[in-house]
Amino acid sequence: MTNVYKALTIAGSDSGGGAGIQADLKTFQELGVYGMSALTAVTAQNTLGVQGVFPLSAEAVSAQLDSIGGDLQPDALKTGMLFSGEIITLAAERIQRYGWNNLIVDPVMVAKGGSPLLQLEAVQALQAKLLPAALAVTPNIPEAEVLTGMTISGLAEREHAARLIHSMGPRYVVLKGGHDDGTAGVLDLLYDGQSFVYMEGPRIATRHTHGTGCTYSAAIAAGLAKGLIVTEAIRVAKDFIQAAIEDGLGIGGGHGPTNHFAYGNRIRGALQ
């Protein structure tokens, strides 16, 4: 019998389908991984912005995680929008209780349109409870600034921020460079506690980048679920999100979603 690789996303729902658990499950599917989910909140949103955030109770979140823990062992998992310190603490406790490994933390804090998706009091819980359990954390520059309390404006400051975040517990820090408009390309930084690896890709002039962080971190988790080492999972994830941005769908009147079909279409086209 063929081995079924499984990945779990603990995140919020995006009614527009571009981010959150919708993006995660699409990414898992495209990369050949069976996806499972535990919802933390329901959002009313589209490409124009977030019209409402409706968090689930801690009881509802814990029941979902216990259902997964009692039957379906994930090979990897990721967290996205966790909303509150209570949910972060709960998720960290369940991850430890069930011995789930290969945790990728995407510290979702603000939506593309600027709406806050993480309560301020939750940042401390994220630092103290979840990051020590993480194999990797994938902040963008604004999220890294919140986590470290510093302003990041150059490569030296990015490296310093990565060191500070690494000291909070994760084994790897992937500091994404998409928000640094001062660079011609997009320069992501990978830090393992000893050395830095820079991963550069072309910058695409498009407003359709909604859900890039969710998709990137989900692709890393998918790779880990399939047994890839961290660096290889990150490389595949970067290729996946680059294709998703380059071959955009162009839907919606605002920050549209990326194309989750793109990476698979390219591989299938190359095999023909």
Secondary structure as the mmCIF struct_conf table of DSSP 4:
data_model
#
loop_
_struct_conf.conf_type_id
_struct_conf.id
_struct_conf.beg_label_comp_id
_struct_conf.beg_label_asym_id
_struct_conf.beg_label_seq_id
_struct_conf.end_label_comp_id
_struct_conf.end_label_asym_id
_struct_conf.end_label_seq_id
STRN STRN1 LYS A 6 ASP A 14
TURN_TY1_P TURN_TY1_P1 SER A 15 GLY A 16
BEND BEND1 GLY A 17 ALA A 19
HELX_RH_AL_P HELX_RH_AL_P1 GLY A 20 GLU A 30
TURN_TY1_P TURN_TY1_P2 LEU A 31 GLY A 32
STRN STRN2 TYR A 34 ASN A 46
TURN_TY1_P TURN_TY1_P3 THR A 47 LEU A 48
STRN STRN3 GLY A 49 PRO A 55
HELX_LH_PP_P HELX_LH_PP_P1 LEU A 56 SER A 57
HELX_RH_AL_P HELX_RH_AL_P2 ALA A 58 GLY A 69
TURN_TY1_P TURN_TY1_P4 GLY A 70 ASP A 71
BEND BEND2 ASP A 75 ASP A 75
STRN STRN4 ALA A 76 THR A 79
STRN STRN5 PHE A 83 PHE A 83
BEND BEND3 SER A 84 SER A 84
HELX_RH_AL_P HELX_RH_AL_P3 GLY A 85 ARG A 97
TURN_TY1_P TURN_TY1_P5 TYR A 98 GLY A 99
STRN STRN6 LEU A 103 VAL A 105
STRN STRN7 VAL A 110 VAL A 110
TURN_TY1_P TURN_TY1_P6 LYS A 112 GLY A 113
BEND BEND4 GLY A 114 GLY A 114
STRN STRN8 PRO A 116 PRO A 116
STRN STRN9 LEU A 118 LEU A 118
TURN_TY1_P TURN_TY1_P7 LEU A 120 GLU A 121
HELX_RH_AL_P HELX_RH_AL_P4 ALA A 122 ALA A 125
HELX_RH_PI_P HELX_RH_PI_P1 LEU A 126 LEU A 130
HELX_RH_3T_P HELX_RH_3T_P1 LEU A 131 ALA A 133
BEND BEND5 LEU A 135 LEU A 135
STRN STRN10 ALA A 136 VAL A 137
HELX_RH_AL_P HELX_RH_AL_P5 ILE A 141 THR A 148
TURN_TY1_P TURN_TY1_P8 GLY A 149 GLY A 149
BEND BEND6 MET A 150 MET A 150
BEND BEND7 GLY A 154 GLY A 154
HELX_RH_AL_P HELX_RH_AL_P6 LEU A 155 HIS A 166
TURN_TY1_P TURN_TY1_P9 SER A 167 MET A 168
BEND BEND8 GLY A 169 GLY A 169
BEND BEND9 ARG A 171 ARG A 171
STRN STRN11 TYR A 172 LEU A 175
TURN_TY1_P TURN_TY1_P10 GLY A 178 HIS A 179
TURN_TY1_P TURN_TY1_P11 ASP A 181 GLY A 182
BEND BEND10 THR A 183 ALA A 184
STRN STRN12 GLY A 185 TYR A 191
BEND BEND11 GLY A 193 GLN A 194
STRN STRN13 PHE A 196 PRO A 202
HELX_LH_PP_P HELX_LH_PP_P2 ARG A 203 ILE A 204
BEND BEND12 ARG A 207 ARG A 207
STRN STRN14 HIS A 210 HIS A 210
TURN_TY1_P TURN_TY1_P12 GLY A 211 GLY A 211
HELX_RH_AL_P HELX_RH_AL_P7 THR A 212 ALA A 225
TURN_TY1_P TURN_TY1_P13 LYS A 226 GLY A 227
HELX_RH_AL_P HELX_RH_AL_P8 VAL A 230 GLU A 246
TURN_TY1_P TURN_TY1_P14 ASP A 247 ASP A 247
BEND BEND13 GLY A 252 HIS A 255
HELX_LH_PP_P HELX_LH_PP_P3 GLY A 256 GLY A 256
STRN STRN15 PRO A 257 PRO A 257
HELX_LH_PP_P HELX_LH_PP_P4 THR A 258 THR A 258
TURN_TY1_P TURN_TY1_P15 HIS A 260 PHE A 261
HELX_RH_AL_P HELX_RH_AL_P9 ALA A 262 LEU A 271
#
